[in-house]
Each structure stands twice: as structure tokens, then as C-alpha cells.
Amino acid sequence: MKRTLPLMLSLIVGIIVMVIVNLFIGTVKIPVSSICSILMGQGSESEIWTNIILSSRLPQVLTAIAAGAGLAVSGLMMQTIFHNPLAGPSILGISNGSSLGVAFVILLSGQLGGVALSTLGYLGDAAVTLAAIVGAIAVMMLIVWISGVVKGNVTLLIIGVMIGYLATAIIGVMKFLSPEEDVKAFVVWGLGSFSRVSGNHLTLFVVLMCILTPLSFLFAKPLNAMLLGDRYAANLGVNVKRMRTYCIICSGVLVAVVTAYCGPIMFIGMAVPHLARGIFRTSDHWRLLPATALCGALLALVCNLIARAPGFEGAMPVNSVTALIGAPIIIAVLFHRHKTNFE
């Protein structure tokens, strides 16, 4: 506990610093005094600068924090209940289901109706968001039903991976049959971005994530029991089957909401739990769940900053940045843990 509190405070300070840096740095140089005036609601600054801060940079910051924390917590729960260090939010095909739903809107709707729904402005954005949520929840409910039929975690994981491959295959067929501009729109969506959420969508997204992410902390006690094995957890009074279902639902909804608003954000859900374990050196979920959420938010802010750093025209794909930044960190943490175990 003496080690946990200072580390938690350090992560919170790091998040605050990265929020400030994300607001101050971008392709358009805005004086610090002007940014402070805009954030305090003073209307004397340039309208262009005001729109950049309030309609672009601030929504990206809030979206990155919420999405990073939610995906990281989702990945931690999946790794614990399946006893698999490679498990993540996309391991059961939930992200692929979300992508399949979006593919129907972007690719198939243009073939059937002559006009792709994604090109219809605000209505198109709403259709893409709804399709992503419906696709993810449909796959999640299928997985929940399968989890009630099969007993082994490994079998459930394999079935989830196969569902993901099946969804990917269907998407590939639709890509082949779709015009080039629709395929390009779908590929751009699949690269992931924290810049798509603004206005009322931002409020709804942040509220949903602020409810769902802390809700997962209620699973800390049974997750600690499941670390020692399903039989041990059952002896302690944990209904393993029901707990696994609850975790899949909570994790699946988190992934569905993030994917619907930001696109499929890879790597954070799988890697951040390992990073949190390496930093805090604990498997206690009472500490690990909030620590993972903070690490996920911080890493997402760093990736968002790099993705739209000065010198790049537009913004780089967030998925590319998450892999480039996170993979070396996780490899270093795992090497350090391996070395420590043998010393």
C-alpha cells in the first residue's frame, strides 16, 4: 500500500500534464494565454482558435481518457477470467462484430440503396455508431449464450476467435464487391481515431464510460478469487459461470461503446494490464483495476498527442501509434519481470 499511493498520484499527475500538453500542442500554434482565456470562457479570443480548442483538442482529450481507461479495464478482466495473458477486448470477436456492423452501413448500404448511409452527414454518423453498437452487442450476446453451453475457457476463446475470423471474412467479401470510395471510407474508420467524438456525442460517450468503467471495479473481489483457479474460486463461494458471464457483458459493452465512437482501437486493452502489473507489482484487483484505468488513460493521451503532433499533415492512425509506443514498453516490462524472477 505504501508503494501504491505514490504511484497512483504519479499517474494522476502524468494524466494532468498530458491533458495540458494535448491542449497546448498541435498543428496550429496558439498562445498559452489565449488557450487559458478560451478555457475560462472569455470571448475575446479568435473564433478559429476557440473552435480548435473547444471543438477539437478538448473533445480529443476527454475521448482519449475515457476510451483508454475503458479498454484497459476491459482487457484486464478478460485476461483474468480466461487466465490468458494474450486475451484482450477483441479476443472474443466483439470488435470484429462491431466492424461487421459498420461494414453493412458503409459498404453494403451503398450497394443496396445506391447511396451509402455513411455519406449522409449527421444521419450517417448516427447510423455508423448504431451499427457498431448493434454488431458488437450481437456478437457479445452470442458469446454469452455459448459461455452457458461450453464449460472450458479455452474452448470459449477458440470459438470467439473463430467468430472474429468469420466476421472478417464477410467484411472481406463486402470489400471486394464494393466501390473504391466506400472501401476507402471503411478502411479510414478502421484505423481508429479519438477525433470523431464531439458535441452531444461527446457528452453521451463520456457519461457512458464514466458509469461503465467504475462499475467493473465491483468485480475486484471475485476476480481476485479467480486468479487462483476456477475450482478455488468456486470453493470460496464464487459462481464462476455467472461471474464469467457478467465480465464478458461488462467488457463487451465497454468495447462496443468505444468502437462505436472511436473505431477499433487496438493494443491498449491487451498491453496496458501488463504495464500496470509491471509498475505496481501486484495482482490484487482492488489496486490493479484503478491502476490499469489510469495507465490506459495516460497511454491513450500520449498516443493522441503523437498522432496529431506538429509536422504531420492531418493525423496519423491511432492504431499505428499505440503499437509503436506501447509494444516496446511492454516488451521492456516483460523482460524486466523475467529477469527479476530468475535473480
Order of alpha helices (4+ residues) and beta strands (2+ residues): alpha-alpha-alpha-alpha-alpha-alpha-alpha-alpha-alpha-alpha-alpha-alpha-alpha-alpha-alpha-alpha
